[in-house]
Amino acid sequence: MERFIIIVLLILILSLTWYWRRKLGEAYCAAAQYEPTLELRREFGRKAVLAGNQEAR
């Protein structure tokens, strides 16, 4: 029974991590679109790619 609880908690943690990483990538991509300087756009664009956003490439 303890193994089942640990597995369920691990799956929950992994799914929440995946979800928030995807949302972070979307937020970085949106921030990069509205930045006034090229340097900040590049920085946020890189962070969006590292967070896994496919549109930022």
C-alpha positions, 0 to 999 in steps of 0.5 A, a space after each residue: 500500500 505504501 508503494 502505491 501511495 508513493 507512486 501516485 504522489 510521484 506521478 502527481 508531482 511529475 504531472 504538475 511539474 510538466 504543467 507548470 513548465 509548459 505554462 512558464 514557457 508560454 509566459 516567457 514567449 508572451 513576455 518576449 513578444 512585448 519587450 522593447 529591446 532586442 536583448 530582453 527579447 532574446 533572453 526571454 526567447 531563450 528561456 521560453 525555449 529552455 522551458 519547452 515552448 515549441 513556438 518560441 523557436 
